[in-house]
């Protein structure tokens, strides 16, 4: 059960990261950025979401018994 729950949470986090990256790229294009710049901002947003998720997981790992 724990493995299934872990995989589900990882999948949800990746989907959220992809959605945030798409939103960042869309907003960058609306702001007039070129495609390479929008892709760079989308990649940065994707990385930030995954890094934040890893930091939260590491912080909460101490509470697991």
C-alpha positions in Angstrom: 0.0 0.0 0.0 2.8 2.4 0.8 4.5 1.9 -2.6 1.2 2.6 -4.4 0.6 5.7 -2.4 4.1 6.9 -3.0 3.9 6.4 -6.7 0.5 8.2 -6.8 1.9 11.2 -4.9 4.9 11.4 -7.2 2.7 11.2 -10.3 0.5 14.0 -8.9 3.5 16.2 -8.2 4.9 15.7 -11.7 1.5 16.6 -13.2 1.3 19.7 -11.1 4.8 20.7 -12.1 3.9 20.2 -15.8 0.8 22.4 -15.4 2.8 25.1 -13.6 5.5 25.0 -16.4 2.8 25.3 -19.1 1.2 28.2 -17.3 4.6 29.9 -17.0 5.3 29.5 -20.7 1.9 30.8 -21.6 2.3 33.8 -19.4 5.7 34.5 -20.8 4.4 34.4 -24.3 1.5 36.7 -23.4 4.1 39.1 -22.0 5.9 39.1 -25.4 8.8 36.7 -24.7 10.3 34.7 -27.5 9.7 31.0 -27.7 13.2 30.1 -26.3 12.8 32.5 -23.4 9.3 31.1 -22.6 10.7 27.6 -22.7 13.5 28.6 -20.4 11.1 30.1 -17.9 8.9 27.0 -18.1 11.9 24.8 -17.4 12.8 27.0 -14.4 9.2 26.8 -13.1 9.2 23.0 -13.5 12.5 22.7 -11.6 11.3 25.0 -8.8 8.1 22.9 -8.2 10.1 19.7 -8.1 12.7 21.2 -5.8 10.0 22.5 -3.5 8.3 19.1 -3.4 11.7 17.5 -2.6 12.3 20.0 0.2 8.9 19.5 1.7 9.4 15.7 1.5 12.7 16.0 3.2 11.3 18.2 6.0 8.4 15.8 6.6 10.6 12.7 6.5 11.6 13.3 10.1 8.0 13.0 11.3 7.6 9.5 9.8 7.9 6.8 12.4 
